[in-house]
Amino acid sequence: MIFKQLFDQETWTYTYLIADPVSKDAVLIDPVNTHIENYIALLESHGLQLKYTLETHVHADHITAGGLLRQRLGAQTGVSQLCGAETADIQIQDGDVFEFADGELIKVIATPGHTPGSISFLWRDRVFTGDSLLIGGCGRTDFQGGNAGAQYDCITQRLFTLPDETLVYPGHDYQQRWVSSIMQERTTNPRLAGKSREQFIDIMNNLNLPKPRLIDEAVPANRYCGLDENERQDAIVLRDETLPLRITTKTEDLVAAAKQQITEVTVEQAKQLLEESNIALVDTREESEYAAGHINGALLLPRGVLEFKIGSLPELADKSKTILIYCRTGGRSALAAQTLQQLGYNNALSMAGGFEAWKSSLTS
């Protein structure tokens, strides 16, 4: 097998290549968009065909190359279904197994905490932990819906129960360390070794770290597999030509599942609520859509940045307040309402039919 650990000096990010020299199947974990030409050259030098690009989470410190590699090479993108990256080809779930080459398996372990959708990948005797478990540390939990208690639980109950000799390959390292092991992290990691759950939560709640430099750019882009607005249109064309059934089904399944868990209201019910109640109205479309037309008084909170932008809006500080959400036709708003529920908002409503239905009601 071919295994390479690649490094991005600008963001201290590790990318991992796993490939079979016989079948020529290859997988990239956490690719960085600024290195796409290097990846393609590396694949070509070994005569490899990229089958998957897999993400450990929606990153806040760099932009993934997954979408571009899908365009250039046809590789399928895989992101946790809890990350809100609805354009990914594969919505990964805990326990999923990716098979490539001749019986090579990459197993998915859900490791939430750094973000709700953080996952780790286990291949042979190696676990790729993203930001969930770092060498001598772990990812922060103070944005993107992070949860220190959940992180402690997944590390101690899922990762630390792997065999001692399992090699730990993290998503980053800031001291030029390349690899650790489960035994080393369990026994020496200063945030975890000998620490109770309460002690760990206290440590994580008092890190006082600066905001990631690229977060405002990276998180929204990574929700679209790293593509900007123009590239997304190209990606839609490519998807429709190559993977129409899988993509459509996955997106529709996500929206359908969300609608089973949230409350939808009609346009007429929405108008009545806006007239009678002190509620917050949220537009979860993109900025360009909002600028082209929106409901008066609506707050702009795009789906791609919801988790880490919501705390900056004083109108949404009260989690018991009724929040009415809309998008273009009702799909994104259903997913946003589901996310708000997970963040503790008990009265998040989605407007069925979205802005298109609202406009139609004004002319009928």
C-alpha positions in Angstrom: 0.0 0.0 0.0 1.0 3.6 -0.5 0.6 5.9 2.5 1.7 9.6 2.6 1.3 12.3 5.2 1.3 15.7 3.5 1.5 19.1 5.3 0.2 22.6 4.6 2.6 25.0 6.3 0.1 27.9 6.2 -2.6 26.3 8.3 -0.5 23.4 9.9 -2.9 21.0 8.3 -2.2 17.3 7.6 -3.6 15.6 4.5 -3.4 11.8 4.1 -3.1 9.8 1.0 -4.0 6.1 1.1 -3.7 4.1 -2.2 -3.3 0.6 -3.6 -0.5 0.3 -6.2 -2.2 -2.7 -7.8 -5.8 -1.5 -8.2 -4.7 2.1 -8.4 -7.6 3.2 -6.1 -6.7 6.2 -3.9 -8.3 8.1 -1.0 -7.4 11.6 0.3 -8.4 12.6 3.8 -8.7 16.4 4.5 -7.2 17.8 1.3 -6.4 21.6 1.2 -7.5 23.6 -1.8 -4.2 25.4 -2.2 -2.4 22.1 -2.9 -4.7 20.7 -5.5 -2.1 20.7 -8.3 0.4 18.9 -5.9 -2.3 16.2 -5.2 -3.0 15.7 -8.9 0.7 15.5 -9.7 1.2 13.0 -6.9 -1.6 10.8 -8.1 -0.4 10.9 -11.7 3.2 10.0 -10.7 1.8 6.8 -9.2 -0.8 6.2 -11.9 -3.6 6.5 -9.2 -7.3 7.0 -9.6 -8.8 9.1 -6.8 -11.9 7.4 -5.5 -12.9 9.4 -2.4 -12.0 12.7 -0.6 -13.1 12.4 3.0 -13.4 15.2 5.5 -13.1 14.7 9.3 -15.3 17.8 9.7 -16.2 21.2 8.2 -12.9 23.0 8.8 -12.6 26.6 10.1 -8.9 27.1 9.3 -8.6 26.0 5.7 -10.7 25.4 2.6 -11.0 21.8 1.4 -10.0 20.7 -2.1 -12.8 18.1 -2.2 -15.1 20.0 -4.5 -12.3 20.9 -6.9 -11.0 17.3 -7.0 -14.6 16.1 -7.8 -14.6 18.5 -10.7 -11.1 17.7 -11.9 -11.0 13.9 -11.2 -14.5 12.7 -10.5 -13.8 11.7 -6.9 -16.7 11.5 -4.6 -16.8 13.8 -1.6 -17.7 12.5 1.8 -18.7 14.6 4.8 -20.6 13.8 8.0 -24.3 14.2 7.6 -24.2 16.3 10.8 -21.9 18.9 9.2 -24.6 20.6 7.0 -22.6 20.1 3.8 -25.6 19.0 1.8 -23.7 19.2 -1.5 -21.4 16.4 -0.6 -21.8 13.2 -2.5 -21.8 11.0 0.6 -23.4 12.0 3.8 -21.3 10.0 6.2 -22.8 8.3 9.3 -21.2 6.6 12.3 -20.2 3.0 11.4 -20.0 3.5 7.7 -17.3 1.6 5.9 -15.5 2.8 2.7 -14.1 0.0 0.7 -11.5 0.5 -2.0 -8.8 -1.6 -3.7 -9.0 -5.3 -2.8 -10.7 -5.5 0.6 -9.1 -2.3 2.1 -11.6 -0.8 4.6 -11.8 2.7 6.1 -14.2 2.6 9.1 -16.0 5.7 10.4 -16.0 6.5 14.1 -18.3 9.4 15.1 -16.2 11.7 17.4 -18.4 14.8 18.0 -17.3 17.6 20.3 -15.0 19.9 18.3 -18.0 20.2 16.0 -21.3 18.1 16.1 -20.2 16.4 12.8 -16.6 15.6 13.6 -15.6 12.0 12.7 -12.5 9.9 12.7 -11.4 7.3 10.1 -9.8 4.0 11.1 -7.7 2.2 8.5 -5.7 -0.9 9.5 -3.7 0.1 12.6 -4.1 3.9 12.0 -6.8 6.3 13.1 -7.1 9.8 11.5 -8.6 11.9 14.1 -9.0 15.3 12.5 -9.3 17.9 15.3 -11.0 15.6 17.7 -7.8 14.3 19.2 -4.4 16.0 18.6 -0.9 15.1 19.7 -0.8 16.3 23.3 -4.2 18.1 22.9 -7.5 18.2 21.2 -9.6 20.6 19.1 -11.3 23.6 20.7 -15.1 23.4 21.5 -16.0 27.1 21.7 -17.6 27.6 18.2 -19.5 25.7 15.5 -21.7 24.0 18.0 -18.8 22.5 19.9 -19.4 20.6 23.1 -16.6 19.8 25.6 -18.6 17.0 27.3 -19.3 15.2 24.1 -15.7 15.5 23.1 -14.5 14.0 26.4 -17.0 11.1 26.0 -16.0 10.3 22.4 -12.3 10.4 23.0 -12.4 8.3 26.2 -15.1 5.9 25.2 -14.4 5.5 21.5 -10.8 6.5 20.6 -9.1 5.4 23.8 -10.7 2.0 23.6 -8.8 1.2 20.4 -5.7 -1.0 20.8 -2.8 0.7 22.5 -0.6 0.4 19.5 -3.1 2.1 17.1 -1.2 5.0 15.5 -2.9 8.5 15.8 -2.6 10.8 12.8 -4.1 14.1 13.7 -5.6 16.9 11.5 -3.0 19.4 12.7 0.1 19.8 14.7 1.8 23.1 15.6 5.1 21.7 16.8 6.1 19.6 13.8 5.1 16.3 15.4 3.8 13.8 12.9 2.3 10.8 14.7 1.4 9.5 18.1 -0.4 6.4 19.5 -3.5 5.7 21.5 -1.5 4.6 24.5 0.7 7.7 24.4 -2.3 10.1 24.2 -4.3 8.2 26.9 -1.4 8.3 29.3 0.3 11.6 28.6 -2.2 14.0 26.9 -2.3 16.9 29.4 -5.9 17.7 28.7 -7.1 14.2 29.1 -4.7 11.9 31.0 -6.0 11.5 34.5 -8.7 14.1 34.1 -12.3 13.7 35.0 -15.1 14.8 32.6 -15.7 17.9 34.8 -12.0 18.8 34.8 -11.8 18.5 31.0 -14.9 20.7 30.5 -13.4 23.3 32.8 -10.1 23.2 30.8 -11.9 23.6 27.5 -14.1 26.4 28.7 -11.1 28.4 29.8 -8.8 28.2 26.8 -9.5 31.8 25.7 -8.2 31.2 22.2 -8.4 33.8 19.4 -10.9 33.3 16.6 -9.5 31.3 13.7 -8.1 33.7 11.0 -10.0 32.1 8.1 -13.2 31.0 9.8 -15.5 33.5 8.1 -14.3 32.3 4.7 -13.6 28.7 5.4 -16.7 27.4 7.1 -19.2 28.7 4.4 -17.0 27.4 1.6 -16.5 24.0 3.2 -20.3 23.6 3.5 -20.1 23.6 -0.3 -17.1 21.2 -0.4 -14.7 24.2 -0.8 -16.3 25.7 -3.9 -17.1 29.4 -4.5 -20.4 30.5 -6.0 -19.2 30.2 -9.6 -17.5 26.8 -9.0 -20.7 25.6 -7.3 -22.7 26.1 -10.6 -20.1 24.0 -12.4 -20.3 21.4 -9.7 -24.1 21.2 -10.1 -23.7 20.5 -13.8 -21.1 17.8 -13.1 -23.2 16.2 -10.4 -26.3 16.1 -12.6 -24.3 14.4 -15.4 -22.5 11.8 -13.2 -24.3 11.2 -10.0 -27.9 12.4 -10.4 -29.7 9.7 -8.4 -27.3 9.5 -5.5 -27.0 13.2 -5.0 -30.7 14.0 -5.4 -31.8 11.2 -3.1 -29.3 12.1 -0.4 -30.3 15.8 -0.4 -34.0 14.9 -0.4 -33.5 12.4 2.3 -31.8 14.9 4.5 -34.6 17.5 4.0 -37.3 14.9 4.5 -35.8 13.6 7.7 -35.4 17.2 9.0 -39.1 17.9 8.3 -40.0 15.0 10.5 -38.3 16.6 13.4 -39.3 20.3 13.1 -42.5 22.3 12.8 -43.4 23.8 9.4 -45.9 26.7 9.0 -47.7 27.9 5.9 -47.1 31.4 4.4 -50.5 32.5 5.8 -49.6 31.2 9.3 -46.2 32.9 9.0 -47.9 36.2 8.2 -50.2 35.9 11.2 -47.3 35.1 13.5 -45.4 38.2 12.2 -48.4 40.4 12.9 -49.3 39.0 16.3 -46.1 37.9 17.9 -42.7 39.3 18.9 -40.7 36.8 16.9 -37.4 36.7 15.1 -37.5 36.3 11.3 -34.4 34.7 9.8 -33.5 34.4 6.1 -31.1 31.4 5.7 -30.3 32.0 2.0 -27.0 33.3 0.6 -26.2 37.0 0.7 -26.7 37.4 -3.0 -30.2 35.9 -2.8 -31.0 38.1 0.2 -29.8 41.2 -1.7 -32.1 40.3 -4.7 -35.2 40.4 -2.5 -36.2 39.4 1.1 -39.0 39.8 3.6 -39.0 43.0 5.4 -37.3 42.8 8.8 -35.6 39.5 8.1 -32.2 38.8 9.6 -29.6 37.4 7.2 -28.1 34.2 8.6 -27.0 31.9 5.7 -27.2 28.2 6.4 -23.5 27.7 5.8 -22.5 30.0 8.7 -25.4 29.4 11.1 -23.6 27.7 13.9 -20.8 30.1 14.4 -22.7 33.4 13.5 -25.8 32.9 15.5 -24.1 33.9 18.8 -23.3 37.3 17.3 -26.9 38.2 16.8 -28.5 39.8 19.9 -32.0 39.2 18.4 -31.4 35.4 18.8 -29.8 35.5 22.3 -33.0 34.2 23.9 -33.3 30.5 23.0 -37.0 30.3 24.1 -38.0 33.0 21.6 -39.9 31.9 18.5 -37.8 32.0 15.4 -39.3 31.8 11.9 -36.9 30.7 9.2 -37.3 30.8 5.5 -35.1 30.0 2.4 -36.0 29.9 -1.3 -38.4 26.9 -1.3 -38.2 25.4 2.3 -35.4 22.9 2.2 -32.6 24.8 3.7 -34.9 26.4 6.3 -36.0 22.9 7.5 -32.3 21.9 7.9 -31.6 25.2 9.7 -34.6 24.7 12.0 -33.3 21.2 12.8 -29.8 22.7 13.6 -31.3 25.3 15.9 -33.2 22.6 17.8 -29.9 20.8 18.3 -28.4 24.1 19.6 -31.2 24.4 22.2 -33.7 26.6 20.4 -37.1 25.1 21.3 -39.3 27.2 19.0 -37.7 27.2 15.6 -40.2 27.1 12.8 -39.6 26.6 9.1 -41.8 28.4 6.5 -43.0 25.8 3.9 -42.5 26.9 0.3 -40.0 29.6 1.3 -39.6 33.0 -0.3 -41.0 31.8 -3.6 -44.3 30.9 -1.8 -44.3 34.2 0.0 -43.9 36.1 -3.3 -46.7 34.1 -4.9 -49.0 34.9 -2.0 -48.5 38.6 -2.6 -49.7 38.4 -6.3 -52.5 35.9 -5.8 
